[in-house]
Amino acid sequence: MIETITHAWKQLGSHLGQLITYYTKPLTSGLVISVLSDATRSRADLIAENALLRQQLIILRRQVKRCVGYLFDPRLFQGAIKPPR
């Protein structure tokens, strides 16, 4: 009984892995076909896609950790360079 359940579970995992691979694999159409399909799209479609891509970039930039800019500001080191009065 346990072997049957284990075997079914492994088959399910294998099948799910194949499905994920199938649906996440990029299309292998050629460059010419891609260019032709983009050339036939309407201006509104291209503007909408551009807006979505810009939104994704905005979200991506929010998630990227940046170093703090004031650590490298040369004005902070002016006090260390000036001789005392």
Number of C-alpha atoms within 10 A of each C-alpha: 6 7 8 9 10 11 12 12 12 12 12 12 12 12 12 12 11 11 12 11 11 10 9 8 9 8 7 7 8 8 9 9 10 11 10 10 10 12 11 8 10 9 10 9 11 13 11 11 12 12 12 12 12 12 12 12 12 11 11 10 11 10 9 8 7 8 8 8 7 9 10 10 10 9 10 11 11 10 10 9 8 8 7 6 3
